Amino acid sequence: MSTSTKQKRGVMLLVEDDPAVRRMLRLALDRSGFDVVEVDTGTRAVATLEQGGIDAVVLDLGLPDARAPDVLAWLHAHDEKPPWLVISAVDRADAVRIDSAISGRFVAKPFDPWKLLERITALTDTDEEGATR
C-alpha cells in the first residue's frame, strides 16, 4: 500500500466571517498542504499576526468589526510580509478605493476555490527576491 505525503506549504491565516466560506477555504487550503489558522474579525487577525508564525494571509474585506483596513495597515507596515490576498463581494474598484495595493491581490466573491488556490500558490511559491521556489 502506498502512502502519499502532502507537502507542507506553511501557515495560512484565513480571515473570513462567513462560516460556510471559511469551512470551504479551510478544506481546500488543508488539501493543498497549508496549516490554517482561522479568525473571523480584523481585530483577531492583527492579534494573530502580532504573534508571528504566519506565512500568508487571505483577508475578507467585509468583516463585521470593519477592521480589514487595520489588517492591511499592519501588512503594509511589515513590508507586505506575510504575502496576502483579499477576497470580497465588493467591486474591485471599491476595494482599490480602500487600499490601492489591493488591485493585483483581489479575488471577487463568489470564486472558484481552486482558482483562488492557484493565486495563493503563485503568491506563496515566490521567494523574497521574486524567484519561484
N, C-alpha and C positions, 0 to 999 in steps of 0.2 A: 504494500500500500504506500502510495506516495503522499507526502505532506507538502503543502506549499507554504512558504514563509512569506508573509507580507512585509514588504519594505516599509520601515518606519520613516515617515516624512516629517515628523516634528509635531509640535503642539499648536493647534489652531484655536484661537479664541473666536467663538461664534456668538455674536451679539445680535439677538433677534428676540422680539417679544411674542411672536405668534408661535404657540407650542407645536402646531402642525408643521409649519415651515422649519422650525428648529429641529424637530424629530427627523424630517426628511433629509435635511442637510447633514445632521449628525450621522445618520446611517451611510450616506454617500461618502462623507469625509472619512469615516471609520473604514469603510471598504477600500478606500484609496490609501490607507496607511497612516492617516492622521490620528493623533490622540486629540480629543475635542474637549475643550472647556467651554461650557455654555453659561451665558448670563443673559438677563432679559432687560437690563437698563444700562444707560450710559454711565451712570454713577458706579455700578458694579464693574463695568468694563474698565474704567480708569483705575479702579482699585486693583483689579486683576493685573492690568498692565504694569502697575507700580511694583507688584510683587515679583515680576520678571518671569522668565521661562516660557514666554510666548514666542512662537516662530512666525506666525502670520495671523491676520485678523480678517474676518468677514463681518461687516458692520451694516446693520439696517438703519436707514436714516429716520424712520418713523417710530422712534421709541417712545414709550408712554411718559418718560420723565423729560423728554425733549432735550436730552443731553448728548445726542450724537455729535454736535459741533464741539463739545468738550473732548470727546474721544479723538476727533480729527485734530484738534489743537494739540493734544498730547502726542499724537503720532508725528505731527509736524515738528514739535519741539524736540523730538528724539530722532531727527534726521530720517523720518519715514521708516524707522525700524521698530517693530517688525513691519514687513510689507503688508499691504492691505487692499481690500476691495470693498466697494459699497454696493449693497443691494437695496432697492427701494421701489415702491409703487409710484413714486413721484416721477414726473417727466425729467429727462436728462437735463434739459435747460434749467429747470427749477433746482435740481441738485447742484448744478455748476454755480448757480447764484449763491448757494450756501457756502460752497468752497470750490474755487476754480480747479484745484488739484483732482477733484472727483472725475473730471472729464474722461480720462483714459482708464479709470478704475471703476466704472459704473456698469452694473448689470441690472436691467429693469425686471421687475416682477410683472407678471409671472415669468419664470425662467425654467429652462430645462436644467435639472441639477447636474447632468453630465457635461453640458456645455459650461456651466459655472465651474465644475471641477477642472475642465481644460484650462480655463483662465487662471484658476488658483495654482494649478501645476506649473503653468508658464511663469507665474509670479514667484513661486517658491523654488523653482529649479534654476533660478538665475542668482548667481552669487553677487557679492558687493561690487565687483568690477564689471558686472553686466554680462559675464560669460555664463553659458549654460553649464550646469553641473553635470 
